[in-house]
Amino acid sequence: EWLRIIDSFLRDKTIKSVSRECLIAYATAQKSVTKMREVMTLDVPKLLLGDCESDETYVGGSWKNKAIHIRIRGSKRGRGTSKQAVFGIMQRDPQRVRVWLVKNSKGRTTTPIIRSIVCLGSRIYTDGHKGYRRLPRYGYFHDWVDHEAGEYVRGNVHTQTIDGYWGLLKTHLDSIGGIRKSRLHLFIGEHQWRYNFKHLTRQEQTKRIYLLVKEFGGKS
């Protein structure tokens, strides 16, 4: 039964389709999908190495759809916005990504994450944010492009790979809509997993998740 549920979810991505196709109650399908998202969030690369890109983005839904008291307060775009900050590191070859919800994008927040996941000696490409400038003192090669000056690519120096991933992630979140903040990490974890294991067939993906569900407890 779990194999059918997993296969249905990987293909159609919705609780409703799992409930309908697997002939189970919606509440059961919902608990099953939540369990799958939980194990997807745990199934991440332990280390990244080689050429990597580091960047942050912000998510939180369309501004026009927020409550009036939130819109009155106003918000700015990019760093300093009231939206949820999401920090990510992309390994270029083979492409693998790690993503975290963070309280802000300051260097004291992102540098410990980089040091915990990126192997020493790796080359890290970023934008011109000053928080990244200290990376060489920790054993990394660092180069950056100045987005504020209109520079986005300089030879091999760019953040276009992770920028492309942010676009895919936001499209994924927009297609779902109405995500509770307490559950946001699960939906981001699901998308991260789908991206990292996109090279597997659906049958291989199903087997991988099934083994994880067995390991962490699959009762729904």
KETI-326715 format. One record per residue: residue in three letters; x, y, z of N, C-alpha, C in turn. Coordinates in steps of 0.1 Angstrom, whole numbers, plus 5000, padded with zeros to 4 digits. Example, Ala and Ser with C-alpha at 12.3 -4.5 7.8 and 13.67 -1.06 7.14 Angstrom:
// KETI-326715
ALA513249435078512349555078513249675078/SER512849785071513749895071512950005079/
//
This chain:
// KETI-326715
GLU500849885000500050005000500950135000/TRP501950125008502850245008503550264994/LEU503850164987504450174974503450244965/ARG502250214965501250274957501050424961/ILE501050454974500850584979502050674974/ILE503250624976504450694972504450724957/ASP504250624949504250644935503250744930/SER502050744936500950834932501350974936/PHE501950994948502451124952503551184944/LEU504551094940505651144932505151184918/ARG504151124913503651154900502751274900/ASP501751284909500651384908500851494919/LYS501651464929502051574939500951624948/THR499851564948498751624956498151514966/ILE497651554977496951464986495651414980/LYS494951494973493651454967493851344957/SER494951344949495151244940495551114947/VAL496251124958496651004965495450934971/SER494551014977493350964983492450894972/ARG492250964961491450904950492050784944/GLU493250784940493850674933494050554942/CYS494450574955494750464964493550424972/LEU492450484970491150444977491350454992/ILE491950564997492050575011491450715015/ALA491050725028490450845033491450965031/TYR490851085029491651205027492651225039/ALA492151205051492951225063494151135063/THR493951005059494950905058496050945048/ALA495550995036496451035026497251155030/GLN496551245038497251365043498451335052/LYS498151235062499151195071500351125064/SER499951045053500950975046501851065038/VAL501251165032502051265024502951345034/THR502451385046503251455055504451375059/LYS504251235062505351155065506351145054/MET505951145041506851145030507651275029/ARG507051385032507751515031508751515043/GLU508451465054509351455065510651385062/VAL510451265056511651185052512451245041/MET511751315031512351385020513251495026/THR512751565036513551675042514751625049/LEU514751495054515951435061516951385051/ASP516551345039517351285029518151385021/VAL519251435026519951545020521451505019/PRO522151575010523651555009524251595022/LYS525251515026525951555039526951655037/LEU527651655025528651745022528551795007/LEU528951915005529051964991530552004989/LEU530951994976532352024973532552074959/GLY533752114956534052164942533552304941/ASP533052334929532552474926531052474931/CYS530852574940529552584946529052734945/GLU527752754945527152884945526352904958/SER526353014964525653044976524853174975/ASP523553164979522653274977521553264987/GLU520753374987519453364995518353424987/THR517153384991515953434985514853454996/TYR513753504992512753535002511353484997/VAL510653415006509353365002508253415012/GLY507053415008505953455018504653485011/GLY504553444999503253474992503253614985/SER502153634978501953754971501653864981/TRP502253984980502054094989500554134989/LYS499954134977498554184976497554094983/ASN497953964985497053874992497253865007/LYS498153945013498353955027497254035034/ALA497054015047496154085054496454235054/ILE495354325055495554465053496454525064/HIS496454465077497354525087498754495084/ILE499054395077500454365073500854455061/ARG499954475052500354555040500554705045/ILE499854745055499954885060501354915065/ARG501954805072503254825077504354845066/GLY504054785054504954795043506054695044/SER506854685034507954595033508854635022/LYS510154595023511054625012511354495005/ARG511954504993512354384986513754344990/GLY514054214988515454164991515754175005/ARG517054195008517554195022516854305030/GLY516354265042515554355050514054345049/THR513554255040512154235038511654165050/SER510254165052509654095063509353955059/LYS509553915046509353775042510353685048/GLN510053555047510953445052512153435044/ALA513353445050514553425043514853275041/VAL515353245029515753105026517153105020/PHE518053035027519453035023519752905016/GLY520552905005520852784998522252774993/ILE522752654991524052634985523952524974/MET524452564962524252474951525652424947/GLN525852294946527052234941526852214926/ARG527752264918527552264903527652134896/ASP528652044900528851924893529251814902/PRO528351714904526951704899526051804907/GLN525051854901524151944907523451884919/ARG523751944931523051914943522852034951/VAL521752044958521352164965521052134980/ARG521352234989520952225002520252365005/VAL519152355013518352475015517952485030/TRP517952605036517652625050516752745051/LEU515752735060515052855065515852925075/VAL516153055074517053125083516353255087/LYS516853305099516153425104516653545097/ASN517853545091518253655082519453605074/SER519953695065520953655056522353715059/LYS522453755072523753815076524853705076/GLY526053755075527253665075527353575087/ARG526953625099527053545111526053435111/THR525053445103524053335101524453235091/THR524853285079525153195068526553135068/THR527553195074528853145074528953015081/PRO528352995093528452865100527752755092/ILE526752785085526052685076527052645065/ILE527652735058528652705048529752615053/ARG530252655065531452585071531052435075/SER529752415078529252285082528952195071/ILE528852245058528352165047529252165035/VAL530152265033530952275022532452235026/CYS533052145018534352095021535352215020/LEU536352215028537452315028538152305014/GLY538552415009539252414996538252424984/SER536952424987536052444976535952584972/ARG535452604960535352744954533852784955/ILE533652904962532252944964532053074957/TYR531053074948530653194941529353254947/THR529353384949528253454955527953594948/ASP526953664954526753804949527753884958/GLY527554014957528554104964528254134979/HIS527354054985526954074999528254065008/LYS528454165016529654175024529854055034/GLY528653995037528753885047529553765042/TYR529753755028530553645022532053675022/ARG532453795024533853835021534853765031/ARG534353715042535253645052535553495048/LEU534853445038535053305035536453255033/PRO537353335026538753295024539453265037/ARG539153335048539853315060539553175066/TYR538453115062538052985067538452865057/GLY539252905047539752795039539052775026/TYR538252875021537552865008538152964998/PHE538052924986538253014975536953094972/HIS536953224972535753294970535853404959/ASP534853404951534753504940533253544939/TRP533053674935531653724935531453814923/VAL530153824920529653924910528854034917/ASP528954154912528354274918526954294911/HIS525954234917524554254911524154394911/GLU524554464922524054604923524654694912/ALA525754654906526354724895525954674882/GLY525054574882524554514869525454404864/GLU526354354872527254244868526654114873/TYR526354024863525753894867526553774863/VAL527453794853528353684848529653744845/ARG530753674850532053714846532853584845/GLY532853524832533453394830532753294838/ASN533453224847532853114854532253164867/VAL532353294870531853354882530353404880/HIS529453334887528053374886527253294896/THR526053334898525153254907523853214899/GLN524053194886522853164878522253024881/THR523052934885522552794888521552794899/ILE521952854910521052864922519952964920/ASP520153064912519053154908518053084901/GLY518452994892517452914885516652824894/TYR517352764904516652684914515652764922/TRP516052884926515052964933513752984925/GLY513953004912512753024903511852894903/LEU512552774903511752654903511052634917/LEU511752674928511152654941509952744943/LYS510052874938508952964940507752924932/THR508052874920506952824911506252704918/HIS507052614924506452504932505552554944/LEU506052644951505352694963504052774958/ASP504152844948503052924942501952824938/SER502352714932501352614927500552554939/ILE501152554951500452494962499552604969/GLY500152714973499452824979498952794993/GLY498852895001498252885014499052795024/ILE500352795023501152705032501352775045/ARG501152695056501352745069502852755071/LYS503252865079504652885081505352765088/SER504552705097505052585105505352465096/ARG504752465084504852355075505752385063/LEU506252515062506952555050508152475048/HIS508852435059510152355057509852225050/LEU508652165052508352035046508152055031/PHE507552155027507352175012508652215005/ILE509452295012510752325007511652195006/GLY511552115017512351995017511951895006/GLU510651885004510151804993510751844979/HIS510651974977511252024964512752004963/GLN513452024974514852004974515151854971/TRP514351764976514551624974514351584959/ARG513251644954512851614940513951664930/TYR514551774934515651834925516851744926/ASN517251704938518451624940518451484934/PHE517251434934517051294929516351284916/LYS516351394908515651404895516251304885/HIS517551264887518151174878517651024880/LEU516950994891516450864893515150844885/THR514850724881513450694876512450704887/ARG511150714884510150714895510150594903/GLN510450474897510450354904511650354914/GLU512750414910513950424919513650524930/GLN512950634927512550724937511650664947/THR510650594942509650524951510350434961/LYS511250354956511950254964512750334975/ARG513450444971514250514980513350574992/ILE512250634988511350694999510750585007/TYR510450465001509850355008510850305019/LEU512050295016513050255026513250355037/LEU513150485034513250585044511950585053/VAL510850565047509650555055509650435065/LYS510250325060510350205068511350235080/GLU512450305077513450335087512950435098/PHE512150535094511650635103510250605108/GLY509650495104508350455109507250505099/GLY506550405093505550445082504150435086/LYS503850425099502450425103501850555101/SER500650565094500050695092498750705101/
//
